[in-house]
Amino acid sequence: MNKSPIKIGIVLPLSGAEQLFGSQGLQGARMAVAEINAAGGVLGGRPFELVIEDEQTDLKRAVEKTEKVILQDHVIAVMGPTSSAHRNAMIEVCTKYKTPLLYATDYEGGCCYRYLFCYSPIPDHYVKPLIPYLMDKSGKAFYVIGADYVWPVKIGEAVKREVLGRGGTIVGEQFLPFDTKDFKTHLQRIRESKANHVVMMLLGADGQIFIKQFAALGLGKEITLTVMAFNENYMVGLTQKEVEGIVTCAPFLANLDKPEAKGFVERQKKMFGPNTVVSYFAESHYGLLLFLKNAIEKAKCDDKEKVIDAMGDQTLVVGNGPVTLRASDHHMVLNMLIAEVTSGELVMTKDIGPVAPADQCAGKKKA
């Protein structure tokens, strides 16, 4: 009987600007594999094995490592990355070599590929419910600021559509180069704009620096700061005062009062230590590997094409109620939450429930 391991390539940023997100993704993947193997593996006892590569938040390296794990390590699937630019490059490699890419990070939506599976909140999941919540909270004037690349720009467009469609105004918009460290001029523009809200999409360390400078100027007393892709790990290195009042929308929170959420966090802390930070990046990467495991069992083999055909229309309870990976477009129906930082903790303020985004392949043929 074949007992050889089934290998999964992990190509995540474990260093560089997006390390915050990549480290959480790896944390979730490690626990999924440990639990799957402890339960007997797949296909009568074959263990999962992770082949871990640090793409260092570098596009060229991400492509090289994707090719390496497929061609040299013979993985059944690649998991990663955490940015849209890297995903777009990696899916071309995965399509060429007919290997699934498991993507478990927020993105701007619109991807339709046979070889791409997205456990990803997209604008339909969080922009549409978040904007009316913010308007009811503190006004209709919005300022958008983000990094100058595809995800922030596309999210900014979604925010503008929703704000203007609901009778609000966009009083300012800026997209800045990576590694911007001094936001004084931009923050002065924000103050002068009379915005009620700032919607921020700066990545990793850049976002943390913006939050520090925003708080240092006391802008949180005047303006609600909403941070997209904000999570518990984002707060590490920031003080309670700096993060207080930040608003976000996410599919999972570490302190969520639901049995599946509590169980997930307890298992993470048992595996990685009591002080381990647990975010929805850990939950999404964990969940997507469970979908892969079920697809392999359903296909009764490790043939990539048969596993892909078995991936869709599965429903699992991961960290926040039942979620479904759709066969039609390889995207998720997710249970969404609005949360605010209160006394230094990210706390749910509204349970939106299941959100089914528009079919991302509607009118398209999978690439």
N, C-alpha and C positions, 0 to 999 in steps of 0.2 A: 504493500500500500504506500502511496506517495505521501511522505511526511515533510517534504521540503517546504520552507517558509514561503509565504506569499508576501512579496515586498511592496511597500508603498514608499515612494519618494517624497520627502519633505523638503520643499524649496521655499524657505521663508526667510525674511530679514531678521536674523538673530543678532545683528549689530547694525550700526548706522542709524539713520533718521527714523526708521520705522521699527526699531527693535522693540518698542513698547508693545506693538501689536503682534509681531512675529513670535515673541516669547510666550505670549498667551496662547497663540494658536498651537505651538508645540506642546504646551502644557496639556491642552485638551486632547491632542492626538496621542500623547504618551499614555494618558489614562485610558482612552478608548482601547488601545492595543493591549494594555495590561489586563483589562477586564475581559476582552474577547479571548485572549489566550488563557486566562484563568478558567474560563468557561469551556475550554476545549478547542478553541480555534474554529476553523471552518473546514468543510469538506472532509469530515471524519478525522480531524485532529491536526490539520495544518495550521501552524501559528502565523500570525501577522508579524512582519519585521519592518521597522522603519529604517530607511536610508536617509539620514539627515544631512542636509547641505545648507550652509549659510550663504544666502545671496547678497548679504551685506548692503541691502538697499541700493543695489547697483544693477542697472538694466542689463548690461552686457553679461555680467556674472549670472544673473537669473536665467538668461537664455542658455548659457554654457552649462549650468548645473542641471537644467531641465533635460538637455540632450544627454548629459552624462548619466543621469539616473535611468533614463529610458534605454539607452544603447549599451551601457556598460553593466548596470545593475539589474536590468530587465524587470523593472517594477510593473505592477499591474495598473497603477495609477500614480499621478503626481498630485500632491496637496500643496497649495500655495497660489499666489503670493499674497501681499496685502495692499497692493496698489493697482490702479486701473492700467497704467502704462505697462507695468510688468505683466499683468494678466493678458493684455492684448498681444504682447510679444510671445508669452509662453503658450498661449492657445494655438498660435500658428505652428509652434514646434510640436505640440501634442496632436494637433490635427494631422500634420505631416506623418507622424509615426503612429497614428491611430491609438492613442493612449488617453484615457480620461484625465481631465484636469479638475480637481476638486477645489473649488474656490469658496471660502467661508468668511468673506469680508464684505462690509458695506460697499456698494458701488452705485453708479449712476443709472443702471438699467439699460436695456436694449440689446443685450448680447443674445445671440441665437446660434448655438453650435451643437452638433451631435456630441462632441467630446468635452463639453463644458457643463458642469453641474454646480449650481450656485446656492449655497446656504447663506443667502445675502439679503439683508434689508436694502431695498431700493427706494427711490422717492415715493412711490405709491404707498409703501409701508409707513414712512414716517413724516414726510413733508406734509401730506394732505391732512393727517390728524393734528399735527403739531401747530400749524399756522393759526387755525381758529382758537386753539387753546391759548396761544400767546396773545392773540388779539384781545381775548376776554380778560387776560391777566393784566395787561398794562399798555394797551394802545395799538395803533395801526401803522406806525412809522418804523420802517426796517432799514438797517444798514447791513450789507453783505460784504464779508471779507474772507478771502481764502487764498490758498496757494494757486499759482498759475499753471494748473494742469487739469486733465480731463475731469476727474471726479469733482473737485470743488466748483469748476465752471458749470458743469451740468447740474449739480445740486443747486447752485445759485440761480440757474435758469428756472428750475422747478419751484424754488422759493418765490421768485419774482412772479411767475404765473399764478401761484396760489394767492399771494398777497394782493396782487392787482385784481384778480378775479373776485376777491372778497372785499374790495373797496379800500384796500390799504395803499400805502405809498412806499416806494423805495427811495430813500433819501441819500443813499450813497452806495457805491459798489467798488471794490478793489480786489485785484488778484495779483499777488506778490511773488517774487522769485523764492525758490527754496533757500533755506539758510538765512532768511531775514531775521535779524536779531534786535534791531532798534525800531520800535513801533511808535515812538513819540509823535512824529508828524501825523501818522495815520490815526492815532488815538485823539489827537487834537481835532482832526477833521470829523471824527465820530462825535465828539462833544459838541462841536459847532453845528452839526447836522440836526440836532434836536431829536435824534432817534429814540424811540421807546425800546427798540430791540437791536442787538447786534447778533447776527447769525454768522458764526465763525467756523471755517473749514481749513485751518492750518494744521500741518501734520506733525505728530511726535513732539520733538523738542521745540520746534518753532511755535507750536500751539501752547506749550507750557510757558514759554517766555512771554507770549502775548497775554496770557491769563495773569501772569505776575505783574506785568506793566499796567494792564487794565485795572487790576485791584489796587496797585500802588497809587494810581491817580484818583481813586475813590469813585470810579465810574459805575460800579455796581450799585451805588446808592441811587443813581439816576436811570440806569439802563439795565434791562434784562439781557444777560449774556447767554445765548444758546450755542452749544458746541455740538456739532454733528460728530458721530462716532466717538462720543465721550463715554468713558467707562471707568470702572474702579481702578484699573491699572494706570489710567491717565492721571489720576490724582496723586500717585506716588511722586514725591519730590515737591509737591505744592502744599502750602499751609492751609489750615482750615479756613482762615480768613480769605485766602486767595480764591478758593473754590466755592465759597458760600454763595448760594443762589443760582448757580449754573443750572440750566435746564437742558435736557436732552430727551431723545426718544430711542428706545432700545427694545430688543426682543427678550431680554433676560437681565435680572439684577441679582447680585449676590445675596442681598438681604430679603429677597422676595419671600413672602409668607405662604409658600405652597410646598407640599411634601416633596415634589420632584426637584424643586430648587434647593431646598434644604439638604436633600440627599446628595445632590450633585456637589454642592459646596463642601459638605462633610467628607466626601470621598476625595475631593481634590486636596483638602487639607490633611487628610490622613496619608495621602501619597506624597505630598510635596512639603508638608510641614504646617504647623498651626498658624503661622504668619503669612501664609501664601495668599496673594491677591488673586481673586477669581472674577473674571469678566465674561461678557457675552462672546468675546473672541475665543475663549477657552471652550465655552458651551457649543459654539457653532462648529468648530473643528472636530470636537468630540462627536457631535451628532452626525456630521457628514460621513465619518468613518463607520458609524453604525449602519447608515444607509448602504454604504459599500459592502459591509459584511453581509447584510441581508440579501443584497443583490447577488453576491457570489453563491450564497446558499440556494437562492431561488433558481439561479442558472445551473446549479449543480456542477460547476466547472470554473476554471480561471481564464476561460477564453474572453478576451477584452470585449469583443463585439456582443457576445451573449450577456455579459455582465452589464454593459451599457443598456441593452434592451430590457434588462430586469430592474434597472435603477428607479424608474419612475413610478408614480402613483403609490408610493409608500407613505404610511403615517406612523410616526413614533412619538412617544412622550420623552422629551429629553430634559430640558430644564425649566420649561414653562408651558405646560399643557401640550395637547397633541398638535404636531406640525406635520405638514405634508409636502413631500417633494414631487412636483408634478411631472408627468411624462411629456406633456405637450411642449413645454419650454425649458424644463430642467431648472425651474425656479421654485421658491418656497411660499406656502401659505404659513405665515408666522403670527404668533400672538404678540402684539406690541404693547409697550408700556411707556407712559410719559413719566419722567422722574426729575426731581430737583435735589440739589445738594442742600441738606439741612443739618446743621451742627456737624459738618464734616463728613456726612454720610449720604450716599446717593439713594434717595428714597422715592418709591413710587407715589405719584400723586394722581395718576389716572390709569386704570387698566382698560385699554382700548379693546382688547380681545383679538380674535382672528382677523387678519387682513389678507385678502387675496388680491395680489397685484394684477394689473392687466397682463394678458398673455404676451410675453416678450418675443414670441415668434409669430404673432398674428400678422398675416400677410407676407411672411417671409418663409424661405426655405432654410433649414438648418445648414450652416456652413460645414 
